[in-house]
Amino acid sequence: MKAPVQRFLSALCALSFLLAALFPTTALAAGADDLAVSNTLTREDAAQMQEADSAVAALTDSGDFAALSRAERFAAAQAQLRQLAEQGLVSVRSIYIDEANGMVSFSYSCGVQGGILVDDPEEENAAVTLSQMPSVDLQEMSNAPRGNLGSAMIYYAFDNTVNSSRYPYYSYMKGFWTAMGLNTRIDTMVTVADLRRMDRYDLCILSAHGAYYTYARGLFRKLRTEPVILLTEESSMTRDLFYGFDLLTHRVIKINGRYCVTAGFFKNAYRFGQLKDTLVYSETCEFLGVDDSIDLSMANALLAGGASAVVGYVNNVYTVYSRSMLWDTVNYLILGQSIGQAVAHAQATYGTDDLVWYTAQGGKRPHAAAAYTMLLGDSDAALPIIEEPADETPVQQAA
């Protein structure tokens, strides 16, 4: 009975090798995220990608592009990519227009995924002018546990902090939380490599723009849409080669010439559970879905990596509401509450979603869909309270 089975397996293997030989890039894209890949990114591949990235960045970073209407930006992006395809730098067959998510995706000639973001992530907040830091009850905060409450990292990738309307608030939060016993740092130049070191902290705050990315995958060009976190790290030939395996396996992609990470990145980076006991709070838009279509891939990847709890938003979230929710949540974690209790307090204070908050501020032009938080994982997880070692210096007795 074994002979027919063995012949079938041999034939199947032969067919697999044939398909891989005929369609190496497609076979790579079709494979499982954790499948070992024999392909490597060459210096020639990286050089060609850099040539394409320079052209894309020149388009998207220009004032002329920002001044165009949405339809004109889509047309300009398509025209740029078709020109790059004529130069052999981009696969013309891979170009995909995703109007719903404001993106034009493509693949470089080597198979790495890229994109042009047509929508400005800041446009969702254009109607909101409020920018005050929420108040804090100092008397109540004086009841916080004394001692070391662990460490926190704010992965700040909204902008480069120069003339930033956001950054001063995060700088203030850093100083306040550190004074309260939660040793807080800010990473203002977030790289892909930095996001591999989240296991060093008790609380990780992902403060970045998010988007949804659609691309054709596999032999039959099946469309796949997934959330991505946009970083400000600009691509370079050296970095492309360093991130080569993540780029080829689509764990990292490049949008507007900058790196972005997918859920697959976190799944692979923390596949051995290194995030054990880490709390993750994401301010990223669309982190857990868009248009009320819930997508838990980001949260599930972090939880699979050992994170005790993950908090994030469904839909695009107003900046001030998001920042206020973060401020309140972390303050009540410092007061000794669990993550579930802290998020509930923030919701009770600022509203269960950002449209409740926006209306309460007198807003008259709400965005299309309310953004709301979701908590996944252990709602009882909390910050550690690390006892300070007692001073064992002997007391001198008076003679």
Residue pairs with C-beta under 8 A, 6 or more apart in sequence:
19 27
19 219
20 27
23 219
24 39
24 111
25 107
25 110
25 111
26 218
26 219
27 219
28 37
28 39
28 111
28 248
28 249
29 111
29 217
29 218
29 250
30 217
30 218
30 219
31 37
33 249
33 250
33 251
33 264
33 267
33 268
34 267
34 268
34 271
37 245
37 248
37 249
39 111
39 248
40 244
40 245
40 248
41 110
41 112
41 240
41 241
41 244
41 245
41 247
41 248
42 110
43 237
43 241
45 108
45 109
45 110
45 112
45 240
46 237
46 240
46 241
46 244
47 237
48 88
48 89
48 108
48 109
48 110
49 89
49 108
49 110
49 112
49 114
49 235
49 237
49 240
49 254
50 235
50 236
50 237
50 240
51 87
51 89
52 84
52 89
52 90
52 108
52 114
53 114
53 235
53 254
53 257
54 257
55 80
55 83
55 84
56 80
56 84
56 114
56 116
56 256
56 257
57 234
57 256
57 257
59 65
59 76
59 77
59 80
59 116
60 116
60 117
60 256
60 257
61 256
65 73
65 76
66 120
68 76
70 102
70 118
70 119
73 118
74 97
74 99
74 104
74 118
77 104
77 116
77 118
78 95
78 97
78 104
80 116
81 90
81 92
81 95
81 104
81 106
81 116
82 92
82 95
84 90
85 91
85 92
85 95
88 109
89 108
89 109
90 106
90 107
90 108
90 109
90 114
91 106
91 107
91 108
91 109
94 105
94 106
94 107
94 215
94 216
95 104
95 105
95 106
96 104
96 105
96 106
96 214
96 215
96 216
96 223
97 104
98 104
98 105
98 212
98 213
98 214
98 225
101 119
101 211
101 212
101 213
101 214
101 225
101 290
102 117
102 118
102 119
102 211
103 115
103 116
103 117
103 118
103 119
103 211
103 212
103 213
103 214
103 255
104 115
104 116
104 118
105 113
105 114
105 115
105 213
105 214
105 215
106 113
106 114
106 115
106 116
107 113
107 114
107 215
108 114
110 248
111 248
112 247
112 248
112 250
112 253
112 254
113 213
113 215
113 247
113 250
113 253
113 254
114 253
114 254
114 255
115 213
115 253
115 254
115 255
115 256
116 255
116 256
117 211
117 230
117 255
117 256
119 211
121 209
121 210
121 211
121 230
121 285
124 285
124 316
124 317
124 318
124 367
125 318
125 319
125 320
127 363
127 365
127 367
128 318
128 319
128 320
128 358
128 361
128 363
130 320
130 361
131 165
131 169
131 320
132 320
133 169
133 172
133 323
133 327
134 324
134 327
134 328
134 350
136 176
136 327
136 331
140 335
141 180
141 331
141 334
141 335
143 335
144 180
144 181
144 334
144 335
144 336
145 181
145 335
145 336
145 385
146 181
147 181
147 385
147 386
147 387
147 388
148 181
148 183
148 385
148 386
148 387
148 388
149 180
149 181
149 182
149 183
149 202
149 334
149 383
149 384
149 385
149 386
150 182
150 183
150 201
150 202
150 203
150 383
150 384
150 386
151 182
151 183
151 184
151 185
151 200
151 201
151 202
151 203
152 177
152 182
152 183
152 184
152 185
152 201
152 202
152 203
152 204
152 205
152 330
153 184
153 185
153 186
153 187
153 198
153 200
153 201
153 203
153 204
153 205
154 170
154 173
154 174
154 184
154 185
154 186
154 187
154 205
154 207
155 187
155 190
155 194
155 195
155 204
155 205
155 206
155 207
155 208
156 167
156 170
156 186
156 187
156 188
156 190
156 207
156 208
157 190
157 207
157 208
157 209
157 229
157 230
157 231
157 232
158 164
158 166
158 167
158 207
158 208
158 209
159 166
159 167
159 232
160 188
160 232
161 167
161 188
166 319
166 323
167 188
169 323
170 186
170 207
171 186
173 184
173 326
173 327
173 330
174 184
174 185
174 186
177 184
177 330
177 334
178 184
180 334
181 334
182 203
182 330
182 333
182 334
182 383
187 194
189 232
189 233
190 208
190 231
190 232
190 233
191 231
191 233
191 259
192 231
192 233
192 239
192 243
192 246
192 252
192 259
192 261
192 265
193 242
195 261
195 265
195 266
195 269
196 269
198 204
198 270
198 275
198 278
198 280
199 270
199 274
199 275
199 276
199 278
199 306
201 278
202 277
202 278
202 279
202 383
202 384
203 278
203 279
203 280
203 281
203 330
203 333
203 383
204 278
204 279
204 280
204 281
205 280
205 281
205 282
205 283
205 326
205 330
206 229
206 280
206 281
206 282
206 283
206 284
206 287
207 283
207 284
207 326
208 229
208 230
208 231
208 283
208 284
209 229
209 230
209 284
209 285
210 227
210 228
210 229
210 230
210 284
210 285
210 286
210 287
211 227
211 228
211 230
211 255
211 260
211 285
211 286
212 225
212 226
212 227
212 228
212 286
212 290
213 225
213 226
213 227
213 228
213 253
213 255
213 260
213 262
214 223
214 224
214 225
215 223
215 224
216 222
216 223
216 224
217 223
217 224
226 262
226 263
226 295
226 297
227 262
227 263
227 286
227 287
227 288
227 289
227 295
227 297
227 298
228 253
228 255
228 260
228 261
228 262
229 260
229 261
229 284
229 287
229 298
230 255
230 258
230 260
231 258
231 259
231 260
231 261
232 258
233 239
233 258
233 259
234 257
234 258
235 254
235 257
235 258
235 259
239 259
240 247
243 252
243 259
246 252
246 265
246 268
247 253
247 254
249 264
249 268
250 262
250 264
251 261
251 262
251 264
251 265
251 268
252 259
252 260
252 261
252 262
252 265
253 259
253 260
253 262
254 260
263 297
263 298
263 300
263 301
264 301
265 301
266 298
266 301
266 302
266 305
267 301
267 304
267 305
269 305
270 301
270 302
270 304
270 305
270 306
270 307
271 304
271 305
273 305
273 306
274 305
274 306
275 302
275 305
275 306
275 307
276 306
276 308
277 306
277 308
277 381
277 384
278 306
278 307
278 308
279 307
279 308
279 309
279 311
279 333
279 339
279 381
279 383
280 302
280 307
280 309
280 310
280 311
281 310
281 311
281 312
281 326
281 329
281 330
282 298
282 310
282 311
282 312
282 313
283 313
283 317
283 322
283 323
283 326
284 312
284 313
285 313
285 315
285 316
285 317
285 371
286 313
286 314
286 315
286 316
287 298
287 299
287 312
287 313
287 314
288 294
288 295
288 296
288 298
288 299
288 312
288 313
288 314
288 374
289 295
289 296
289 314
289 315
290 314
290 315
290 316
290 369
291 315
291 369
292 314
292 315
292 369
294 314
294 374
296 376
298 310
298 312
299 310
299 312
299 374
299 376
299 377
300 376
302 310
303 310
303 376
303 377
307 377
308 339
308 377
308 378
308 381
309 339
309 340
309 375
309 376
309 377
309 378
309 379
309 381
310 375
310 376
310 377
311 329
311 339
311 343
311 373
311 374
311 375
311 376
312 373
312 374
313 322
313 371
313 372
313 373
313 374
314 371
314 372
314 374
315 369
315 370
315 371
315 372
316 367
316 369
316 371
317 354
317 371
318 354
318 357
318 358
318 367
318 371
320 357
321 350
321 351
321 354
321 357
321 358
321 371
322 354
322 371
324 346
324 349
324 350
324 357
325 343
325 346
325 347
325 350
325 373
328 342
328 345
328 346
328 349
328 350
329 339
329 342
329 343
329 345
329 346
330 342
331 342
332 341
332 342
332 345
332 346
333 339
333 342
333 382
333 383
334 383
336 382
336 383
336 385
337 345
337 382
338 379
338 380
338 381
338 382
339 375
339 378
339 379
339 380
339 381
339 382
340 375
340 379
340 380
343 373
343 375
346 373
347 373
350 356
350 357
351 357
351 360
352 372
353 370
353 371
353 372
354 370
354 371
354 372
355 366
355 367
355 370
355 371
356 370
358 366
359 366
